[in-house]
Amino acid sequence: MSPTDSSNDPPVIAETVGAVHCRLDELLTERGMTLTRLSEMVGISFVNLSVLKNDRARAVRFSTLAAICRALKCEVGDLFVVNSAR
């Protein structure tokens, strides 16, 4: 900890849980694509993509992000947004 850190402050990670929204559903809709089709294109299970789509993922591999972004022709910033209300 740095000298300015206070042991009474909550961990930063606790403040960020649920603060990032995955826009996978919106991007699929814009492209007229189904989750099943994306799963086939990127080689990631439907279940794992569904977890991501429904904001239940706690971590995402860079290789997964790259595959999704290639298939959807988007950038990582198009796929994820930070909820400012949190």
N, CA, C and O atoms as a MOPAC input file, in Angstrom:
PM7 MOZYME 1SCF
protein

 N      0.82900 1    -1.19000 1     0.00000 1
 C      0.00000 1     0.00000 1     0.00000 1
 C      0.86800 1     1.24700 1     0.00000 1
 O      1.95300 1     1.25900 1     0.58100 1
 N      0.39600 1     2.26800 1    -0.63900 1
 C      1.14100 1     3.51700 1    -0.64300 1
 C      0.82500 1     4.29200 1     0.63000 1
 O     -0.15500 1     3.98300 1     1.30700 1
 N      1.62700 1     5.27900 1     0.96400 1
 C      1.39400 1     6.04800 1     2.18800 1
 C      0.05100 1     6.75100 1     2.21600 1
 O     -0.44400 1     7.08000 1     3.29400 1
 N     -0.55700 1     6.99100 1     1.04800 1
 C     -1.84700 1     7.68000 1     1.01900 1
 C     -3.02500 1     6.72700 1     1.14000 1
 O     -4.15800 1     7.17500 1     1.31100 1
 N     -2.78600 1     5.42000 1     1.05400 1
 C     -3.86100 1     4.45100 1     1.16400 1
 C     -4.35500 1     4.36800 1     2.59500 1
 O     -3.57200 1     4.43900 1     3.54200 1
 N     -5.63900 1     4.22100 1     2.73900 1
 C     -6.22600 1     4.06600 1     4.06400 1
 C     -6.73000 1     2.64600 1     4.19600 1
 O     -7.39500 1     2.13600 1     3.29400 1
 N     -6.42600 1     2.00800 1     5.29800 1
 C     -6.87400 1     0.63200 1     5.49300 1
 C     -8.38200 1     0.55600 1     5.66900 1
 O     -8.94700 1    -0.53700 1     5.63400 1
 N     -9.04500 1     1.69000 1     5.85700 1
 C    -10.50400 1     1.71300 1     6.00300 1
 C    -11.22400 1     1.78400 1     4.66400 1
 O    -12.43500 1     1.57200 1     4.59800 1
 N    -10.48300 1     2.08400 1     3.59000 1
 C    -11.09600 1     2.17400 1     2.27100 1
 C    -11.42300 1     0.77700 1     1.76700 1
 O    -10.62000 1    -0.14400 1     1.91600 1
 N    -12.61600 1     0.61400 1     1.16300 1
 C    -12.95600 1    -0.71200 1     0.60300 1
 C    -12.08100 1    -1.00300 1    -0.59800 1
 O    -11.62000 1    -0.07700 1    -1.26500 1
 N    -11.84600 1    -2.26100 1    -0.88200 1
 C    -11.04100 1    -2.59800 1    -2.06400 1
 C    -11.68700 1    -2.05700 1    -3.33100 1
 O    -12.91100 1    -2.06400 1    -3.46200 1
 N    -10.87300 1    -1.59400 1    -4.25000 1
 C    -11.37300 1    -1.03900 1    -5.51000 1
 C    -12.17200 1    -2.07300 1    -6.27200 1
 O    -13.17400 1    -1.73700 1    -6.90400 1
 N    -11.75000 1    -3.32500 1    -6.22400 1
 C    -12.44500 1    -4.36800 1    -6.98300 1
 C    -13.89700 1    -4.50700 1    -6.54500 1
 O    -14.75700 1    -4.80700 1    -7.37300 1
 N    -14.18800 1    -4.30000 1    -5.28400 1
 C    -15.56400 1    -4.40300 1    -4.80300 1
 C    -16.45200 1    -3.35100 1    -5.44800 1
 O    -17.64500 1    -3.57500 1    -5.65400 1
 N    -15.86600 1    -2.20800 1    -5.76300 1
 C    -16.63200 1    -1.12700 1    -6.38500 1
 C    -16.88600 1    -1.37700 1    -7.86700 1
 O    -17.78700 1    -0.77200 1    -8.44900 1
 N    -16.11000 1    -2.25400 1    -8.48100 1
 C    -16.22100 1    -2.45500 1    -9.92600 1
 C    -17.08300 1    -3.64800 1   -10.30900 1
 O    -17.40500 1    -3.81200 1   -11.48600 1
 N    -17.46200 1    -4.48000 1    -9.35900 1
 C    -18.29200 1    -5.63900 1    -9.68200 1
 C    -19.61700 1    -5.14800 1   -10.25700 1
 O    -20.33400 1    -4.37900 1    -9.61800 1
 N    -19.92900 1    -5.59200 1   -11.45000 1
 C    -21.16000 1    -5.18200 1   -12.11700 1
 C    -21.07700 1    -3.83100 1   -12.79600 1
 O    -22.06600 1    -3.37000 1   -13.36600 1
 N    -19.92900 1    -3.18900 1   -12.74800 1
 C    -19.79500 1    -1.86100 1   -13.32300 1
 C    -19.54800 1    -1.88500 1   -14.82600 1
 O    -19.67600 1    -0.85600 1   -15.49000 1
 N    -19.19700 1    -3.04400 1   -15.36800 1
 C    -18.92900 1    -3.15500 1   -16.80300 1
 C    -20.07200 1    -3.92800 1   -17.45400 1
 O    -20.44100 1    -5.01400 1   -17.00800 1
 N    -20.61900 1    -3.35000 1   -18.51000 1
 C    -21.72900 1    -3.97900 1   -19.23400 1
 C    -21.22600 1    -4.49900 1   -20.57700 1
 O    -20.55000 1    -3.78200 1   -21.31600 1
 N    -21.55600 1    -5.72900 1   -20.88000 1
 C    -21.22500 1    -6.31200 1   -22.17400 1
 C    -22.37700 1    -6.04300 1   -23.13900 1
 O    -23.52500 1    -6.38100 1   -22.84700 1
 N    -22.07800 1    -5.44800 1   -24.26800 1
 C    -23.07900 1    -5.07900 1   -25.26300 1
 C    -23.24000 1    -6.14000 1   -26.34900 1
 O    -23.67600 1    -5.83300 1   -27.45900 1
 N    -22.89100 1    -7.37700 1   -26.03300 1
 C    -22.94100 1    -8.44100 1   -27.03000 1
 C    -24.33300 1    -8.58200 1   -27.63500 1
 O    -24.46700 1    -8.72600 1   -28.85000 1
 N    -25.35100 1    -8.54300 1   -26.81600 1
 C    -26.72400 1    -8.67900 1   -27.31100 1
 C    -27.05800 1    -7.57300 1   -28.31400 1
 O    -27.63300 1    -7.83700 1   -29.37000 1
 N    -26.69600 1    -6.34400 1   -27.98000 1
 C    -26.97400 1    -5.21700 1   -28.87000 1
 C    -26.21600 1    -5.34500 1   -30.19000 1
 O    -26.76800 1    -5.08200 1   -31.25800 1
 N    -24.94000 1    -5.75400 1   -30.10900 1
 C    -24.13900 1    -5.90300 1   -31.32700 1
 C    -24.67100 1    -7.02100 1   -32.21400 1
 O    -24.68600 1    -6.88800 1   -33.43800 1
 N    -25.10700 1    -8.11800 1   -31.60600 1
 C    -25.69300 1    -9.21300 1   -32.38500 1
 C    -26.95900 1    -8.74900 1   -33.09000 1
 O    -27.16400 1    -9.04400 1   -34.26700 1
 N    -27.80200 1    -8.02700 1   -32.37400 1
 C    -29.05200 1    -7.51800 1   -32.94800 1
 C    -28.76500 1    -6.58700 1   -34.12400 1
 O    -29.40000 1    -6.69300 1   -35.17400 1
 N    -27.80700 1    -5.67500 1   -33.94600 1
 C    -27.44900 1    -4.73800 1   -35.02500 1
 C    -26.98100 1    -5.46800 1   -36.27700 1
 O    -27.16300 1    -4.98200 1   -37.39300 1
 N    -26.37200 1    -6.64500 1   -36.08200 1
 C    -25.81900 1    -7.38900 1   -37.20700 1
 C    -26.74400 1    -8.49700 1   -37.70100 1
 O    -26.41500 1    -9.20100 1   -38.65600 1
 N    -27.89000 1    -8.65500 1   -37.06000 1
 C    -28.81800 1    -9.70700 1   -37.46200 1
 C    -28.23200 1   -11.08800 1   -37.25400 1
 O    -28.50600 1   -12.00700 1   -38.02600 1
 N    -27.43100 1   -11.23700 1   -36.22100 1
 C    -26.73700 1   -12.49700 1   -35.96400 1
 C    -27.25400 1   -13.11200 1   -34.66400 1
 O    -27.62300 1   -12.39800 1   -33.73200 1
 N    -27.27400 1   -14.42300 1   -34.61500 1
 C    -27.68500 1   -15.11300 1   -33.39300 1
 C    -26.45800 1   -15.51100 1   -32.56900 1
 O    -25.34100 1   -15.57200 1   -33.08200 1
 N    -26.68700 1   -15.77200 1   -31.31300 1
 C    -25.62100 1   -16.23600 1   -30.43600 1
 C    -25.10500 1   -17.59500 1   -30.90800 1
 O    -23.91500 1   -17.88900 1   -30.79700 1
 N    -26.00300 1   -18.41200 1   -31.43100 1
 C    -25.61200 1   -19.71800 1   -31.96700 1
 C    -24.63900 1   -19.55100 1   -33.12900 1
 O    -23.62700 1   -20.24900 1   -33.19800 1
 N    -24.93800 1   -18.63700 1   -34.03200 1
 C    -24.06500 1   -18.39400 1   -35.18700 1
 C    -22.71000 1   -17.86000 1   -34.73900 1
 O    -21.67400 1   -18.28600 1   -35.24800 1
 N    -22.71600 1   -16.91900 1   -33.77600 1
 C    -21.45300 1   -16.39400 1   -33.27100 1
 C    -20.62700 1   -17.50700 1   -32.64000 1
 O    -19.41300 1   -17.57200 1   -32.83000 1
 N    -21.28600 1   -18.37700 1   -31.89300 1
 C    -20.61200 1   -19.50900 1   -31.26500 1
 C    -19.92100 1   -20.38200 1   -32.31200 1
 O    -18.78300 1   -20.80900 1   -32.12000 1
 N    -20.60600 1   -20.64000 1   -33.40100 1
 C    -20.03300 1   -21.43800 1   -34.48700 1
 C    -18.84700 1   -20.72600 1   -35.13600 1
 O    -17.85600 1   -21.36700 1   -35.48800 1
 N    -18.94000 1   -19.42100 1   -35.29500 1
 C    -17.89300 1   -18.64500 1   -35.95500 1
 C    -16.61600 1   -18.55200 1   -35.13100 1
 O    -15.51400 1   -18.59500 1   -35.67800 1
 N    -16.76200 1   -18.42600 1   -33.81600 1
 C    -15.59900 1   -18.16700 1   -32.96800 1
 C    -15.10900 1   -19.39300 1   -32.20800 1
 O    -14.02700 1   -19.36300 1   -31.62200 1
 N    -15.88600 1   -20.46700 1   -32.21000 1
 C    -15.46700 1   -21.67800 1   -31.51700 1
 C    -15.54900 1   -21.57600 1   -30.00600 1
 O    -14.78800 1   -22.22500 1   -29.28900 1
 N    -16.46800 1   -20.76500 1   -29.52900 1
 C    -16.71400 1   -20.60700 1   -28.08300 1
 C    -18.11700 1   -21.11500 1   -27.82600 1
 O    -19.03500 1   -20.83200 1   -28.59500 1
 N    -18.28800 1   -21.86000 1   -26.75300 1
 C    -19.58100 1   -22.48800 1   -26.50100 1
 C    -20.69900 1   -21.45600 1   -26.35200 1
 O    -20.48000 1   -20.32900 1   -25.90800 1
 N    -21.88500 1   -21.87400 1   -26.73300 1
 C    -23.07600 1   -21.04800 1   -26.58700 1
 C    -23.24000 1   -20.62900 1   -25.13600 1
 O    -23.56000 1   -19.47500 1   -24.85100 1
 N    -23.02100 1   -21.56500 1   -24.21700 1
 C    -23.18700 1   -21.28900 1   -22.77500 1
 C    -22.21600 1   -20.20000 1   -22.32400 1
 O    -22.61500 1   -19.27400 1   -21.61800 1
 N    -20.95400 1   -20.29600 1   -22.71900 1
 C    -19.97200 1   -19.28400 1   -22.31600 1
 C    -20.28700 1   -17.91800 1   -22.91600 1
 O    -20.12000 1   -16.89600 1   -22.25000 1
 N    -20.73800 1   -17.89200 1   -24.15400 1
 C    -21.13300 1   -16.61700 1   -24.75600 1
 C    -22.37300 1   -16.05200 1   -24.06200 1
 O    -22.49600 1   -14.83800 1   -23.89800 1
 N    -23.27500 1   -16.91800 1   -23.66200 1
 C    -24.47200 1   -16.48300 1   -22.95200 1
 C    -24.12400 1   -15.85700 1   -21.60500 1
 O    -24.71300 1   -14.84900 1   -21.21500 1
 N    -23.17600 1   -16.45000 1   -20.90100 1
 C    -22.71200 1   -15.88700 1   -19.62400 1
 C    -22.15700 1   -14.48700 1   -19.85000 1
 O    -22.43800 1   -13.57200 1   -19.07600 1
 N    -21.38400 1   -14.32100 1   -20.89400 1
 C    -20.83000 1   -13.01600 1   -21.22800 1
 C    -21.93600 1   -12.02900 1   -21.60200 1
 O    -21.95500 1   -10.89600 1   -21.12300 1
 N    -22.83800 1   -12.46200 1   -22.44500 1
 C    -23.93900 1   -11.61400 1   -22.93600 1
 C    -24.82600 1   -11.11500 1   -21.79800 1
 O    -25.33200 1    -9.99400 1   -21.84400 1
 N    -25.00900 1   -11.94300 1   -20.79100 1
 C    -25.90300 1   -11.59800 1   -19.67800 1
 C    -25.16900 1   -10.97200 1   -18.49100 1
 O    -25.68500 1   -10.95200 1   -17.37300 1
 N    -23.96400 1   -10.46300 1   -18.74300 1
 C    -23.17000 1    -9.76600 1   -17.72400 1
 C    -22.88100 1   -10.60800 1   -16.49100 1
 O    -22.80500 1   -10.08000 1   -15.38200 1
 N    -22.71800 1   -11.91400 1   -16.67600 1
 C    -22.39800 1   -12.78100 1   -15.54100 1
 C    -20.93900 1   -13.23900 1   -15.56200 1
 O    -20.49700 1   -13.94000 1   -14.65200 1
 N    -20.19400 1   -12.84900 1   -16.58600 1
 C    -18.78500 1   -13.24100 1   -16.67600 1
 C    -17.95800 1   -12.42400 1   -15.69000 1
 O    -18.17000 1   -11.22300 1   -15.52300 1
 N    -17.01900 1   -13.09300 1   -15.04600 1
 C    -16.12900 1   -12.40500 1   -14.10700 1
 C    -14.77200 1   -12.12700 1   -14.73300 1
 O    -14.00400 1   -11.30800 1   -14.22700 1
 N    -14.47900 1   -12.80600 1   -15.83100 1
 C    -13.21500 1   -12.60800 1   -16.54000 1
 C    -13.40800 1   -13.05000 1   -17.98300 1
 O    -14.26300 1   -13.88400 1   -18.28300 1
 N    -12.60700 1   -12.48200 1   -18.86500 1
 C    -12.67000 1   -12.83700 1   -20.28100 1
 C    -11.23500 1   -12.91500 1   -20.80600 1
 O    -10.43600 1   -12.00700 1   -20.57700 1
 N    -10.91700 1   -13.99000 1   -21.50300 1
 C     -9.58500 1   -14.12800 1   -22.09600 1
 C     -9.43900 1   -13.15600 1   -23.26300 1
 O    -10.39900 1   -12.86800 1   -23.97800 1
 N     -8.21900 1   -12.66000 1   -23.43700 1
 C     -7.95300 1   -11.77300 1   -24.56700 1
 C     -8.22500 1   -12.48100 1   -25.88500 1
 O     -8.70200 1   -11.85700 1   -26.83300 1
 N     -7.93100 1   -13.76900 1   -25.95800 1
 C     -8.17000 1   -14.51300 1   -27.19800 1
 C     -9.66800 1   -14.58500 1   -27.50100 1
 O    -10.07100 1   -14.56200 1   -28.66400 1
 N    -10.48200 1   -14.67100 1   -26.46300 1
 C    -11.94300 1   -14.66800 1   -26.63600 1
 C    -12.40600 1   -13.31600 1   -27.14700 1
 O    -13.20600 1   -13.24000 1   -28.07900 1
 N    -11.90500 1   -12.24700 1   -26.54000 1
 C    -12.26400 1   -10.89500 1   -26.98600 1
 C    -11.86700 1   -10.68400 1   -28.44000 1
 O    -12.63800 1   -10.14300 1   -29.23300 1
 N    -10.66400 1   -11.11200 1   -28.77900 1
 C    -10.18800 1   -10.92400 1   -30.15100 1
 C    -11.06600 1   -11.68300 1   -31.14200 1
 O    -11.40500 1   -11.15400 1   -32.20000 1
 N    -11.43200 1   -12.90700 1   -30.80900 1
 C    -12.26100 1   -13.71600 1   -31.70800 1
 C    -13.64000 1   -13.09300 1   -31.89200 1
 O    -14.14900 1   -13.02300 1   -33.01100 1
 N    -14.24200 1   -12.64100 1   -30.79800 1
 C    -15.56600 1   -12.01200 1   -30.87900 1
 C    -15.49700 1   -10.73300 1   -31.69500 1
 O    -16.33900 1   -10.49700 1   -32.56000 1
 N    -14.49900 1    -9.91000 1   -31.42200 1
 C    -14.36700 1    -8.64300 1   -32.14800 1
 C    -14.11500 1    -8.86400 1   -33.63700 1
 O    -14.63100 1    -8.11700 1   -34.46800 1
 N    -13.32700 1    -9.88100 1   -33.98000 1
 C    -13.10700 1   -10.19000 1   -35.40900 1
 C    -14.41900 1   -10.59700 1   -36.07100 1
 O    -14.73900 1   -10.13500 1   -37.16600 1
 N    -15.17700 1   -11.46400 1   -35.40000 1
 C    -16.42800 1   -11.96100 1   -35.98000 1
 C    -17.47300 1   -10.85500 1   -36.12200 1
 O    -18.22800 1   -10.81900 1   -37.09400 1
 N    -17.50400 1    -9.95900 1   -35.14300 1
 C    -18.50800 1    -8.88900 1   -35.16500 1
 C    -17.99500 1    -7.61900 1   -35.84400 1
 O    -18.73000 1    -6.64300 1   -35.99000 1
 N    -16.72300 1    -7.64400 1   -36.25800 1
 C    -16.10500 1    -6.46400 1   -36.89300 1
 C    -16.28600 1    -5.22400 1   -36.01500 1
 O    -16.80900 1    -4.19500 1   -36.44300 1
 N    -15.83100 1    -5.37000 1   -34.76900 1
 C    -15.94400 1    -4.27200 1   -33.82100 1
 C    -14.67300 1    -4.18300 1   -32.99200 1
 O    -13.77500 1    -5.01500 1   -33.12800 1
 N    -14.60100 1    -3.18800 1   -32.14700 1
 C    -13.49600 1    -2.99500 1   -31.22200 1
 C    -13.95300 1    -3.41100 1   -29.82400 1
 O    -15.15200 1    -3.49000 1   -29.55600 1
 N    -13.00200 1    -3.67300 1   -28.94500 1
 C    -13.33200 1    -4.06300 1   -27.57300 1
 C    -14.19400 1    -2.99500 1   -26.90500 1
 O    -15.09800 1    -3.32000 1   -26.13600 1
 N    -13.92300 1    -1.73300 1   -27.19200 1
 C    -14.70600 1    -0.63500 1   -26.63000 1
 C    -16.14900 1    -0.61000 1   -27.11100 1
 O    -17.01000 1    -0.01500 1   -26.46300 1
 N    -16.41900 1    -1.25200 1   -28.24300 1
 C    -17.80300 1    -1.36800 1   -28.72900 1
 C    -18.52900 1    -2.46200 1   -27.95300 1
 O    -19.74400 1    -2.40600 1   -27.76200 1
 N    -17.76900 1    -3.45100 1   -27.51200 1
 C    -18.33300 1    -4.62000 1   -26.83300 1
 C    -18.60000 1    -4.36900 1   -25.35800 1
 O    -19.57300 1    -4.88100 1   -24.80300 1
 N    -17.73900 1    -3.58100 1   -24.72100 1
 C    -17.87900 1    -3.30700 1   -23.28100 1
 C    -17.99500 1    -1.81900 1   -23.01200 1
 O    -17.30900 1    -1.00700 1   -23.63300 1
 N    -18.87600 1    -1.46700 1   -22.07400 1
 C    -18.99300 1    -0.08300 1   -21.61000 1
 C    -19.00200 1    -0.09900 1   -20.08200 1
 O    -19.44300 1    -1.06600 1   -19.46000 1
 N    -18.51300 1     0.98000 1   -19.49500 1
 C    -18.49400 1     1.11800 1   -18.04500 1
 C    -19.76100 1     1.86000 1   -17.63100 1
 O    -20.04800 1     2.95100 1   -18.12500 1
 N    -20.51400 1     1.24900 1   -16.71500 1
 C    -21.71000 1     1.89600 1   -16.17800 1
 C    -21.28200 1     2.97700 1   -15.21100 1
 O    -20.68100 1     2.68500 1   -14.17700 1
 N    -21.58100 1     4.20700 1   -15.53100 1
 C    -21.14700 1     5.33300 1   -14.68300 1
 C    -22.00400 1     5.45100 1   -13.42600 1
 O    -21.62300 1     6.14600 1   -12.48500 1
 N    -23.15400 1     4.78500 1   -13.39900 1
 C    -24.04400 1     4.87800 1   -12.23000 1
 C    -23.50600 1     4.11800 1   -11.03900 1
 O    -23.95000 1     4.34600 1    -9.91400 1
 N    -22.56100 1     3.22000 1   -11.25600 1
 C    -22.01900 1     2.39400 1   -10.15800 1
 C    -21.01900 1     3.15100 1    -9.36200 1
 O    -20.46200 1     2.61800 1    -8.40300 1

